């Protein structure tokens, strides 16, 4: 129970923007690792979170 309470308090201190940025970067890293494991696949250059947000707002 104490661990759950500590996790909730920690997450409450993080901003929504920070959580979104962390989630986006995590997914980018997972995709790069997955792509790197397949030698026949051409990997796309990772896009920064800021570029992603700009493109999304257009």
PDBQT receptor file of N, H, CA, C and O in Angstrom, charges set to zero:
ATOM      1  N   UNK A   1       0.833  -1.193   0.000  1.00  0.00    +0.000 N 
ATOM      2  CA  UNK A   1       0.000   0.000   0.000  1.00  0.00    +0.000 C 
ATOM      3  C   UNK A   1       0.870   1.248   0.000  1.00  0.00    +0.000 C 
ATOM      4  O   UNK A   1       0.563   2.225  -0.683  1.00  0.00    +0.000 OA
ATOM      5  N   UNK A   2       1.945   1.215   0.758  1.00  0.00    +0.000 N 
ATOM      6  H   UNK A   2       2.195   0.421   1.313  1.00  0.00    +0.000 HD
ATOM      7  CA  UNK A   2       2.840   2.370   0.826  1.00  0.00    +0.000 C 
ATOM      8  C   UNK A   2       3.482   2.635  -0.529  1.00  0.00    +0.000 C 
ATOM      9  O   UNK A   2       3.655   3.788  -0.923  1.00  0.00    +0.000 OA
ATOM     10  N   UNK A   3       3.831   1.579  -1.234  1.00  0.00    +0.000 N 
ATOM     11  H   UNK A   3       3.691   0.643  -0.914  1.00  0.00    +0.000 HD
ATOM     12  CA  UNK A   3       4.446   1.725  -2.545  1.00  0.00    +0.000 C 
ATOM     13  C   UNK A   3       3.481   2.379  -3.526  1.00  0.00    +0.000 C 
ATOM     14  O   UNK A   3       3.891   3.227  -4.319  1.00  0.00    +0.000 OA
ATOM     15  N   UNK A   4       2.222   2.003  -3.486  1.00  0.00    +0.000 N 
ATOM     16  H   UNK A   4       1.889   1.314  -2.842  1.00  0.00    +0.000 HD
ATOM     17  CA  UNK A   4       1.203   2.585  -4.365  1.00  0.00    +0.000 C 
ATOM     18  C   UNK A   4       1.034   4.063  -4.054  1.00  0.00    +0.000 C 
ATOM     19  O   UNK A   4       0.955   4.883  -4.969  1.00  0.00    +0.000 OA
ATOM     20  N   UNK A   5       0.977   4.408  -2.793  1.00  0.00    +0.000 N 
ATOM     21  H   UNK A   5       1.041   3.742  -2.050  1.00  0.00    +0.000 HD
ATOM     22  CA  UNK A   5       0.834   5.804  -2.392  1.00  0.00    +0.000 C 
ATOM     23  C   UNK A   5       2.035   6.623  -2.851  1.00  0.00    +0.000 C 
ATOM     24  O   UNK A   5       1.872   7.750  -3.319  1.00  0.00    +0.000 OA
ATOM     25  N   UNK A   6       3.220   6.077  -2.723  1.00  0.00    +0.000 N 
ATOM     26  H   UNK A   6       3.352   5.161  -2.343  1.00  0.00    +0.000 HD
ATOM     27  CA  UNK A   6       4.427   6.775  -3.166  1.00  0.00    +0.000 C 
ATOM     28  C   UNK A   6       4.410   6.980  -4.676  1.00  0.00    +0.000 C 
ATOM     29  O   UNK A   6       4.803   8.042  -5.159  1.00  0.00    +0.000 OA
ATOM     30  N   UNK A   7       3.962   5.981  -5.422  1.00  0.00    +0.000 N 
ATOM     31  H   UNK A   7       3.643   5.118  -5.030  1.00  0.00    +0.000 HD
ATOM     32  CA  UNK A   7       3.890   6.096  -6.876  1.00  0.00    +0.000 C 
ATOM     33  C   UNK A   7       2.888   7.166  -7.289  1.00  0.00    +0.000 C 
ATOM     34  O   UNK A   7       3.157   7.940  -8.208  1.00  0.00    +0.000 OA
ATOM     35  N   UNK A   8       1.754   7.220  -6.636  1.00  0.00    +0.000 N 
ATOM     36  H   UNK A   8       1.535   6.591  -5.890  1.00  0.00    +0.000 HD
ATOM     37  CA  UNK A   8       0.735   8.231  -6.937  1.00  0.00    +0.000 C 
ATOM     38  C   UNK A   8       1.274   9.625  -6.642  1.00  0.00    +0.000 C 
ATOM     39  O   UNK A   8       1.057  10.551  -7.424  1.00  0.00    +0.000 OA
ATOM     40  N   UNK A   9       1.958   9.780  -5.545  1.00  0.00    +0.000 N 
ATOM     41  H   UNK A   9       2.134   9.028  -4.910  1.00  0.00    +0.000 HD
ATOM     42  CA  UNK A   9       2.515  11.088  -5.189  1.00  0.00    +0.000 C 
ATOM     43  C   UNK A   9       3.599  11.498  -6.187  1.00  0.00    +0.000 C 
ATOM     44  O   UNK A   9       3.702  12.671  -6.546  1.00  0.00    +0.000 OA
ATOM     45  N   UNK A  10       4.390  10.554  -6.625  1.00  0.00    +0.000 N 
ATOM     46  H   UNK A  10       4.306   9.601  -6.334  1.00  0.00    +0.000 HD
ATOM     47  CA  UNK A  10       5.436  10.846  -7.594  1.00  0.00    +0.000 C 
ATOM     48  C   UNK A  10       4.824  11.275  -8.915  1.00  0.00    +0.000 C 
ATOM     49  O   UNK A  10       5.263  12.258  -9.513  1.00  0.00    +0.000 OA
ATOM     50  N   UNK A  11       3.814  10.549  -9.377  1.00  0.00    +0.000 N 
ATOM     51  H   UNK A  11       3.457   9.751  -8.892  1.00  0.00    +0.000 HD
ATOM     52  CA  UNK A  11       3.158  10.890 -10.633  1.00  0.00    +0.000 C 
ATOM     53  C   UNK A  11       2.413  12.214 -10.552  1.00  0.00    +0.000 C 
ATOM     54  O   UNK A  11       2.336  12.939 -11.543  1.00  0.00    +0.000 OA
ATOM     55  N   UNK A  12       1.877  12.532  -9.413  1.00  0.00    +0.000 N 
ATOM     56  H   UNK A  12       1.940  11.943  -8.608  1.00  0.00    +0.000 HD
ATOM     57  CA  UNK A  12       1.174  13.803  -9.246  1.00  0.00    +0.000 C 
ATOM     58  C   UNK A  12       2.129  14.974  -9.407  1.00  0.00    +0.000 C 
ATOM     59  O   UNK A  12       1.714  16.060  -9.810  1.00  0.00    +0.000 OA
ATOM     60  N   UNK A  13       3.394  14.769  -9.100  1.00  0.00    +0.000 N 
ATOM     61  H   UNK A  13       3.731  13.887  -8.773  1.00  0.00    +0.000 HD
ATOM     62  CA  UNK A  13       4.389  15.822  -9.246  1.00  0.00    +0.000 C 
ATOM     63  C   UNK A  13       4.840  16.017 -10.677  1.00  0.00    +0.000 C 
ATOM     64  O   UNK A  13       5.465  17.033 -10.985  1.00  0.00    +0.000 OA
ATOM     65  N   UNK A  14       4.548  15.086 -11.554  1.00  0.00    +0.000 N 
ATOM     66  H   UNK A  14       4.041  14.261 -11.303  1.00  0.00    +0.000 HD
ATOM     67  CA  UNK A  14       4.934  15.202 -12.957  1.00  0.00    +0.000 C 
ATOM     68  C   UNK A  14       3.837  15.921 -13.733  1.00  0.00    +0.000 C 
ATOM     69  O   UNK A  14       2.649  15.692 -13.503  1.00  0.00    +0.000 OA
ATOM     70  N   UNK A  15       4.239  16.779 -14.640  1.00  0.00    +0.000 N 
ATOM     71  H   UNK A  15       5.203  16.964 -14.826  1.00  0.00    +0.000 HD
ATOM     72  CA  UNK A  15       3.247  17.465 -15.457  1.00  0.00    +0.000 C 
ATOM     73  C   UNK A  15       2.754  16.546 -16.561  1.00  0.00    +0.000 C 
ATOM     74  O   UNK A  15       3.406  15.558 -16.899  1.00  0.00    +0.000 OA
ATOM     75  N   UNK A  16       1.618  16.872 -17.109  1.00  0.00    +0.000 N 
ATOM     76  H   UNK A  16       1.087  17.674 -16.834  1.00  0.00    +0.000 HD
ATOM     77  CA  UNK A  16       1.064  16.108 -18.215  1.00  0.00    +0.000 C 
ATOM     78  C   UNK A  16       2.023  16.137 -19.399  1.00  0.00    +0.000 C 
ATOM     79  O   UNK A  16       2.222  15.121 -20.065  1.00  0.00    +0.000 OA
ATOM     80  N   UNK A  17       2.614  17.289 -19.658  1.00  0.00    +0.000 N 
ATOM     81  H   UNK A  17       2.453  18.114 -19.117  1.00  0.00    +0.000 HD
ATOM     82  CA  UNK A  17       3.578  17.433 -20.756  1.00  0.00    +0.000 C 
ATOM     83  C   UNK A  17       4.766  16.506 -20.549  1.00  0.00    +0.000 C 
ATOM     84  O   UNK A  17       5.226  15.866 -21.495  1.00  0.00    +0.000 OA
ATOM     85  N   UNK A  18       5.256  16.428 -19.347  1.00  0.00    +0.000 N 
ATOM     86  H   UNK A  18       4.882  16.948 -18.578  1.00  0.00    +0.000 HD
ATOM     87  CA  UNK A  18       6.391  15.574 -19.034  1.00  0.00    +0.000 C 
ATOM     88  C   UNK A  18       6.047  14.102 -19.245  1.00  0.00    +0.000 C 
ATOM     89  O   UNK A  18       6.852  13.349 -19.794  1.00  0.00    +0.000 OA
ATOM     90  N   UNK A  19       4.878  13.696 -18.820  1.00  0.00    +0.000 N 
ATOM     91  H   UNK A  19       4.224  14.308 -18.374  1.00  0.00    +0.000 HD
ATOM     92  CA  UNK A  19       4.447  12.315 -19.006  1.00  0.00    +0.000 C 
ATOM     93  C   UNK A  19       4.274  11.975 -20.483  1.00  0.00    +0.000 C 
ATOM     94  O   UNK A  19       4.646  10.885 -20.918  1.00  0.00    +0.000 OA
ATOM     95  N   UNK A  20       3.711  12.902 -21.252  1.00  0.00    +0.000 N 
ATOM     96  H   UNK A  20       3.409  13.788 -20.898  1.00  0.00    +0.000 HD
ATOM     97  CA  UNK A  20       3.534  12.678 -22.684  1.00  0.00    +0.000 C 
ATOM     98  C   UNK A  20       4.888  12.582 -23.378  1.00  0.00    +0.000 C 
ATOM     99  O   UNK A  20       5.093  11.712 -24.224  1.00  0.00    +0.000 OA
ATOM    100  N   UNK A  21       5.802  13.465 -23.028  1.00  0.00    +0.000 N 
ATOM    101  H   UNK A  21       5.636  14.172 -22.341  1.00  0.00    +0.000 HD
ATOM    102  CA  UNK A  21       7.143  13.465 -23.625  1.00  0.00    +0.000 C 
ATOM    103  C   UNK A  21       7.867  12.152 -23.310  1.00  0.00    +0.000 C 
ATOM    104  O   UNK A  21       8.494  11.557 -24.186  1.00  0.00    +0.000 OA
ATOM    105  N   UNK A  22       7.776  11.713 -22.068  1.00  0.00    +0.000 N 
ATOM    106  H   UNK A  22       7.267  12.196 -21.356  1.00  0.00    +0.000 HD
ATOM    107  CA  UNK A  22       8.420  10.466 -21.659  1.00  0.00    +0.000 C 
ATOM    108  C   UNK A  22       7.821   9.278 -22.399  1.00  0.00    +0.000 C 
ATOM    109  O   UNK A  22       8.550   8.403 -22.867  1.00  0.00    +0.000 OA
ATOM    110  N   UNK A  23       6.505   9.244 -22.505  1.00  0.00    +0.000 N 
ATOM    111  H   UNK A  23       5.913   9.954 -22.124  1.00  0.00    +0.000 HD
ATOM    112  CA  UNK A  23       5.838   8.164 -23.223  1.00  0.00    +0.000 C 
ATOM    113  C   UNK A  23       6.227   8.143 -24.692  1.00  0.00    +0.000 C 
ATOM    114  O   UNK A  23       6.482   7.074 -25.247  1.00  0.00    +0.000 OA
ATOM    115  N   UNK A  24       6.277   9.303 -25.325  1.00  0.00    +0.000 N 
ATOM    116  H   UNK A  24       6.070  10.171 -24.874  1.00  0.00    +0.000 HD
ATOM    117  CA  UNK A  24       6.653   9.389 -26.736  1.00  0.00    +0.000 C 
ATOM    118  C   UNK A  24       8.085   8.899 -26.935  1.00  0.00    +0.000 C 
ATOM    119  O   UNK A  24       8.359   8.106 -27.836  1.00  0.00    +0.000 OA
ATOM    120  N   UNK A  25       8.989   9.375 -26.094  1.00  0.00    +0.000 N 
ATOM    121  H   UNK A  25       8.766  10.020 -25.363  1.00  0.00    +0.000 HD
ATOM    122  CA  UNK A  25      10.388   8.968 -26.216  1.00  0.00    +0.000 C 
ATOM    123  C   UNK A  25      10.564   7.472 -25.973  1.00  0.00    +0.000 C 
ATOM    124  O   UNK A  25      11.387   6.827 -26.622  1.00  0.00    +0.000 OA
ATOM    125  N   UNK A  26       9.802   6.929 -25.053  1.00  0.00    +0.000 N 
ATOM    126  H   UNK A  26       9.134   7.453 -24.525  1.00  0.00    +0.000 HD
ATOM    127  CA  UNK A  26       9.864   5.482 -24.796  1.00  0.00    +0.000 C 
ATOM    128  C   UNK A  26       9.433   4.699 -26.033  1.00  0.00    +0.000 C 
ATOM    129  O   UNK A  26      10.087   3.731 -26.419  1.00  0.00    +0.000 OA
ATOM    130  N   UNK A  27       8.335   5.119 -26.649  1.00  0.00    +0.000 N 
ATOM    131  H   UNK A  27       7.804   5.906 -26.335  1.00  0.00    +0.000 HD
ATOM    132  CA  UNK A  27       7.866   4.438 -27.858  1.00  0.00    +0.000 C 
ATOM    133  C   UNK A  27       8.868   4.571 -28.998  1.00  0.00    +0.000 C 
ATOM    134  O   UNK A  27       9.065   3.622 -29.758  1.00  0.00    +0.000 OA
ATOM    135  N   UNK A  28       9.500   5.726 -29.130  1.00  0.00    +0.000 N 
ATOM    136  H   UNK A  28       9.340   6.497 -28.513  1.00  0.00    +0.000 HD
ATOM    137  CA  UNK A  28      10.528   5.913 -30.161  1.00  0.00    +0.000 C 
ATOM    138  C   UNK A  28      11.705   4.958 -29.926  1.00  0.00    +0.000 C 
ATOM    139  O   UNK A  28      12.217   4.350 -30.866  1.00  0.00    +0.000 OA
ATOM    140  N   UNK A  29      12.122   4.835 -28.674  1.00  0.00    +0.000 N 
ATOM    141  H   UNK A  29      11.706   5.329 -27.910  1.00  0.00    +0.000 HD
ATOM    142  CA  UNK A  29      13.238   3.938 -28.341  1.00  0.00    +0.000 C 
ATOM    143  C   UNK A  29      12.889   2.479 -28.619  1.00  0.00    +0.000 C 
ATOM    144  O   UNK A  29      13.718   1.728 -29.133  1.00  0.00    +0.000 OA
ATOM    145  N   UNK A  30      11.681   2.080 -28.284  1.00  0.00    +0.000 N 
ATOM    146  H   UNK A  30      11.007   2.689 -27.865  1.00  0.00    +0.000 HD
ATOM    147  CA  UNK A  30      11.239   0.708 -28.537  1.00  0.00    +0.000 C 
ATOM    148  C   UNK A  30      11.244   0.431 -30.037  1.00  0.00    +0.000 C 
ATOM    149  O   UNK A  30      11.690  -0.630 -30.475  1.00  0.00    +0.000 OA
ATOM    150  N   UNK A  31      10.749   1.381 -30.819  1.00  0.00    +0.000 N 
ATOM    151  H   UNK A  31      10.387   2.243 -30.463  1.00  0.00    +0.000 HD
ATOM    152  CA  UNK A  31      10.714   1.211 -32.275  1.00  0.00    +0.000 C 
ATOM    153  C   UNK A  31      12.124   1.111 -32.846  1.00  0.00    +0.000 C 
ATOM    154  O   UNK A  31      12.365   0.296 -33.736  1.00  0.00    +0.000 OA
ATOM    155  N   UNK A  32      13.049   1.912 -32.360  1.00  0.00    +0.000 N 
ATOM    156  H   UNK A  32      12.853   2.574 -31.637  1.00  0.00    +0.000 HD
ATOM    157  CA  UNK A  32      14.431   1.858 -32.842  1.00  0.00    +0.000 C 
ATOM    158  C   UNK A  32      15.078   0.517 -32.489  1.00  0.00    +0.000 C 
ATOM    159  O   UNK A  32      15.815  -0.048 -33.297  1.00  0.00    +0.000 OA
ATOM    160  N   UNK A  33      14.808   0.018 -31.304  1.00  0.00    +0.000 N 
ATOM    161  H   UNK A  33      14.209   0.477 -30.648  1.00  0.00    +0.000 HD
ATOM    162  CA  UNK A  33      15.362  -1.279 -30.915  1.00  0.00    +0.000 C 
ATOM    163  C   UNK A  33      14.771  -2.401 -31.768  1.00  0.00    +0.000 C 
ATOM    164  O   UNK A  33      15.494  -3.293 -32.210  1.00  0.00    +0.000 OA
ATOM    165  N   UNK A  34      13.477  -2.356 -31.996  1.00  0.00    +0.000 N 
ATOM    166  H   UNK A  34      12.890  -1.631 -31.637  1.00  0.00    +0.000 HD
ATOM    167  CA  UNK A  34      12.809  -3.368 -32.814  1.00  0.00    +0.000 C 
ATOM    168  C   UNK A  34      13.359  -3.343 -34.231  1.00  0.00    +0.000 C 
ATOM    169  O   UNK A  34      13.642  -4.390 -34.814  1.00  0.00    +0.000 OA
ATOM    170  N   UNK A  35      13.509  -2.159 -34.776  1.00  0.00    +0.000 N 
ATOM    171  H   UNK A  35      13.279  -1.309 -34.302  1.00  0.00    +0.000 HD
ATOM    172  CA  UNK A  35      14.004  -2.013 -36.135  1.00  0.00    +0.000 C 
ATOM    173  C   UNK A  35      15.461  -2.470 -36.224  1.00  0.00    +0.000 C 
ATOM    174  O   UNK A  35      15.857  -3.089 -37.212  1.00  0.00    +0.000 OA
ATOM    175  N   UNK A  36      16.255  -2.170 -35.202  1.00  0.00    +0.000 N 
ATOM    176  H   UNK A  36      15.934  -1.667 -34.399  1.00  0.00    +0.000 HD
ATOM    177  CA  UNK A  36      17.656  -2.559 -35.199  1.00  0.00    +0.000 C 
ATOM    178  C   UNK A  36      17.860  -4.061 -35.139  1.00  0.00    +0.000 C 
ATOM    179  O   UNK A  36      18.917  -4.559 -35.526  1.00  0.00    +0.000 OA
ATOM    180  N   UNK A  37      16.866  -4.786 -34.659  1.00  0.00    +0.000 N 
ATOM    181  H   UNK A  37      16.008  -4.382 -34.344  1.00  0.00    +0.000 HD
ATOM    182  CA  UNK A  37      16.959  -6.242 -34.570  1.00  0.00    +0.000 C 
ATOM    183  C   UNK A  37      16.673  -6.935 -35.892  1.00  0.00    +0.000 C 
ATOM    184  O   UNK A  37      16.948  -8.126 -36.039  1.00  0.00    +0.000 OA
ATOM    185  N   UNK A  38      16.125  -6.205 -36.853  1.00  0.00    +0.000 N 
ATOM    186  H   UNK A  38      15.901  -5.238 -36.733  1.00  0.00    +0.000 HD
ATOM    187  CA  UNK A  38      15.802  -6.766 -38.163  1.00  0.00    +0.000 C 
ATOM    188  C   UNK A  38      16.757  -6.166 -39.195  1.00  0.00    +0.000 C 
ATOM    189  O   UNK A  38      16.523  -5.056 -39.673  1.00  0.00    +0.000 OA
ATOM    190  N   UNK A  39      17.836  -6.886 -39.549  1.00  0.00    +0.000 N 
ATOM    191  H   UNK A  39      18.027  -7.788 -39.160  1.00  0.00    +0.000 HD
ATOM    192  CA  UNK A  39      18.860  -6.317 -40.424  1.00  0.00    +0.000 C 
ATOM    193  C   UNK A  39      18.355  -5.960 -41.821  1.00  0.00    +0.000 C 
ATOM    194  O   UNK A  39      18.973  -5.127 -42.483  1.00  0.00    +0.000 OA
ATOM    195  N   UNK A  40      17.283  -6.540 -42.286  1.00  0.00    +0.000 N 
ATOM    196  H   UNK A  40      16.781  -7.217 -41.748  1.00  0.00    +0.000 HD
ATOM    197  CA  UNK A  40      16.771  -6.257 -43.614  1.00  0.00    +0.000 C 
ATOM    198  C   UNK A  40      15.883  -5.026 -43.675  1.00  0.00    +0.000 C 
ATOM    199  O   UNK A  40      15.564  -4.547 -44.763  1.00  0.00    +0.000 OA
ATOM    200  N   UNK A  41      15.489  -4.519 -42.543  1.00  0.00    +0.000 N 
ATOM    201  H   UNK A  41      15.749  -4.908 -41.659  1.00  0.00    +0.000 HD
ATOM    202  CA  UNK A  41      14.565  -3.391 -42.500  1.00  0.00    +0.000 C 
ATOM    203  C   UNK A  41      15.326  -2.075 -42.446  1.00  0.00    +0.000 C 
ATOM    204  O   UNK A  41      16.321  -1.948 -41.734  1.00  0.00    +0.000 OA
ATOM    205  N   UNK A  42      14.846  -1.098 -43.208  1.00  0.00    +0.000 N 
ATOM    206  H   UNK A  42      14.037  -1.200 -43.786  1.00  0.00    +0.000 HD
ATOM    207  CA  UNK A  42      15.450   0.226 -43.189  1.00  0.00    +0.000 C 
ATOM    208  C   UNK A  42      14.761   1.041 -42.091  1.00  0.00    +0.000 C 
ATOM    209  O   UNK A  42      13.543   1.222 -42.116  1.00  0.00    +0.000 OA
ATOM    210  N   UNK A  43      15.535   1.522 -41.147  1.00  0.00    +0.000 N 
ATOM    211  H   UNK A  43      16.524   1.375 -41.127  1.00  0.00    +0.000 HD
ATOM    212  CA  UNK A  43      14.980   2.236 -40.002  1.00  0.00    +0.000 C 
ATOM    213  C   UNK A  43      14.809   3.718 -40.316  1.00  0.00    +0.000 C 
ATOM    214  O   UNK A  43      15.692   4.352 -40.895  1.00  0.00    +0.000 OA
ATOM    215  N   UNK A  44      13.667   4.252 -39.926  1.00  0.00    +0.000 N 
ATOM    216  H   UNK A  44      12.950   3.737 -39.456  1.00  0.00    +0.000 HD
ATOM    217  CA  UNK A  44      13.411   5.685 -40.091  1.00  0.00    +0.000 C 
ATOM    218  C   UNK A  44      14.169   6.460 -39.012  1.00  0.00    +0.000 C 
ATOM    219  O   UNK A  44      14.391   5.962 -37.909  1.00  0.00    +0.000 OA
ATOM    220  N   UNK A  45      14.551   7.665 -39.350  1.00  0.00    +0.000 N 
ATOM    221  H   UNK A  45      14.370   8.070 -40.247  1.00  0.00    +0.000 HD
ATOM    222  CA  UNK A  45      15.213   8.533 -38.382  1.00  0.00    +0.000 C 
ATOM    223  C   UNK A  45      14.185   8.921 -37.311  1.00  0.00    +0.000 C 
ATOM    224  O   UNK A  45      13.085   9.356 -37.651  1.00  0.00    +0.000 OA
ATOM    225  N   UNK A  46      14.521   8.772 -36.036  1.00  0.00    +0.000 N 
ATOM    226  H   UNK A  46      15.414   8.418 -35.759  1.00  0.00    +0.000 HD
ATOM    227  CA  UNK A  46      13.553   9.128 -34.999  1.00  0.00    +0.000 C 
ATOM    228  C   UNK A  46      13.225  10.619 -35.025  1.00  0.00    +0.000 C 
ATOM    229  O   UNK A  46      14.092  11.457 -35.272  1.00  0.00    +0.000 OA
ATOM    230  N   UNK A  47      11.984  10.924 -34.772  1.00  0.00    +0.000 N 
ATOM    231  H   UNK A  47      11.279  10.243 -34.572  1.00  0.00    +0.000 HD
ATOM    232  CA  UNK A  47      11.506  12.302 -34.763  1.00  0.00    +0.000 C 
ATOM    233  C   UNK A  47      11.452  12.785 -33.317  1.00  0.00    +0.000 C 
ATOM    234  O   UNK A  47      10.996  12.058 -32.435  1.00  0.00    +0.000 OA
ATOM    235  N   UNK A  48      11.910  13.991 -33.076  1.00  0.00    +0.000 N 
ATOM    236  H   UNK A  48      12.281  14.581 -33.793  1.00  0.00    +0.000 HD
ATOM    237  CA  UNK A  48      11.871  14.523 -31.717  1.00  0.00    +0.000 C 
ATOM    238  C   UNK A  48      10.421  14.796 -31.303  1.00  0.00    +0.000 C 
ATOM    239  O   UNK A  48       9.544  14.965 -32.150  1.00  0.00    +0.000 OA
ATOM    240  N   UNK A  49      10.191  14.834 -30.022  1.00  0.00    +0.000 N 
ATOM    241  H   UNK A  49      10.903  14.697 -29.333  1.00  0.00    +0.000 HD
ATOM    242  CA  UNK A  49       8.844  15.105 -29.507  1.00  0.00    +0.000 C 
ATOM    243  C   UNK A  49       8.365  16.480 -29.950  1.00  0.00    +0.000 C 
ATOM    244  O   UNK A  49       7.202  16.648 -30.316  1.00  0.00    +0.000 OA
ATOM    245  N   UNK A  50       9.265  17.469 -29.917  1.00  0.00    +0.000 N 
ATOM    246  H   UNK A  50      10.209  17.333 -29.619  1.00  0.00    +0.000 HD
ATOM    247  CA  UNK A  50       8.890  18.830 -30.316  1.00  0.00    +0.000 C 
ATOM    248  C   UNK A  50       8.495  18.887 -31.793  1.00  0.00    +0.000 C 
ATOM    249  O   UNK A  50       7.519  19.548 -32.149  1.00  0.00    +0.000 OA
ATOM    250  N   UNK A  51       9.254  18.195 -32.657  1.00  0.00    +0.000 N 
ATOM    251  H   UNK A  51      10.047  17.658 -32.368  1.00  0.00    +0.000 HD
ATOM    252  CA  UNK A  51       8.896  18.141 -34.079  1.00  0.00    +0.000 C 
ATOM    253  C   UNK A  51       7.569  17.425 -34.278  1.00  0.00    +0.000 C 
ATOM    254  O   UNK A  51       6.749  17.841 -35.096  1.00  0.00    +0.000 OA
ATOM    255  N   UNK A  52       7.360  16.359 -33.537  1.00  0.00    +0.000 N 
ATOM    256  H   UNK A  52       8.025  16.020 -32.873  1.00  0.00    +0.000 HD
ATOM    257  CA  UNK A  52       6.108  15.620 -33.606  1.00  0.00    +0.000 C 
ATOM    258  C   UNK A  52       4.923  16.526 -33.228  1.00  0.00    +0.000 C 
ATOM    259  O   UNK A  52       3.895  16.512 -33.904  1.00  0.00    +0.000 OA
ATOM    260  N   UNK A  53       5.063  17.290 -32.180  1.00  0.00    +0.000 N 
ATOM    261  H   UNK A  53       5.899  17.301 -31.631  1.00  0.00    +0.000 HD
ATOM    262  CA  UNK A  53       3.991  18.178 -31.741  1.00  0.00    +0.000 C 
ATOM    263  C   UNK A  53       3.725  19.280 -32.781  1.00  0.00    +0.000 C 
ATOM    264  O   UNK A  53       2.571  19.610 -33.054  1.00  0.00    +0.000 OA
ATOM    265  N   UNK A  54       4.793  19.847 -33.358  1.00  0.00    +0.000 N 
ATOM    266  H   UNK A  54       5.731  19.579 -33.137  1.00  0.00    +0.000 HD
ATOM    267  CA  UNK A  54       4.610  20.878 -34.387  1.00  0.00    +0.000 C 
ATOM    268  C   UNK A  54       3.875  20.319 -35.589  1.00  0.00    +0.000 C 
ATOM    269  O   UNK A  54       2.951  20.946 -36.106  1.00  0.00    +0.000 OA
ATOM    270  N   UNK A  55       4.285  19.139 -36.033  1.00  0.00    +0.000 N 
ATOM    271  H   UNK A  55       5.036  18.629 -35.613  1.00  0.00    +0.000 HD
ATOM    272  CA  UNK A  55       3.661  18.512 -37.192  1.00  0.00    +0.000 C 
ATOM    273  C   UNK A  55       2.199  18.167 -36.896  1.00  0.00    +0.000 C 
ATOM    274  O   UNK A  55       1.333  18.306 -37.760  1.00  0.00    +0.000 OA
ATOM    275  N   UNK A  56       1.944  17.732 -35.712  1.00  0.00    +0.000 N 
ATOM    276  H   UNK A  56       2.647  17.618 -35.011  1.00  0.00    +0.000 HD
ATOM    277  CA  UNK A  56       0.581  17.348 -35.316  1.00  0.00    +0.000 C 
ATOM    278  C   UNK A  56      -0.361  18.539 -35.274  1.00  0.00    +0.000 C 
ATOM    279  O   UNK A  56      -1.550  18.396 -35.557  1.00  0.00    +0.000 OA
ATOM    280  N   UNK A  57       0.157  19.718 -34.924  1.00  0.00    +0.000 N 
ATOM    281  H   UNK A  57       1.123  19.834 -34.695  1.00  0.00    +0.000 HD
ATOM    282  CA  UNK A  57      -0.685  20.922 -34.818  1.00  0.00    +0.000 C 
ATOM    283  C   UNK A  57      -0.948  21.585 -36.161  1.00  0.00    +0.000 C 
ATOM    284  O   UNK A  57      -1.796  22.472 -36.257  1.00  0.00    +0.000 OA
ATOM    285  N   UNK A  58      -0.231  21.165 -37.199  1.00  0.00    +0.000 N 
ATOM    286  H   UNK A  58       0.458  20.445 -37.121  1.00  0.00    +0.000 HD
ATOM    287  CA  UNK A  58      -0.425  21.767 -38.522  1.00  0.00    +0.000 C 
ATOM    288  C   UNK A  58      -1.666  21.255 -39.184  1.00  0.00    +0.000 C 
ATOM    289  O   UNK A  58      -1.979  21.658 -40.305  1.00  0.00    +0.000 OA
TER     290      UNK A  58
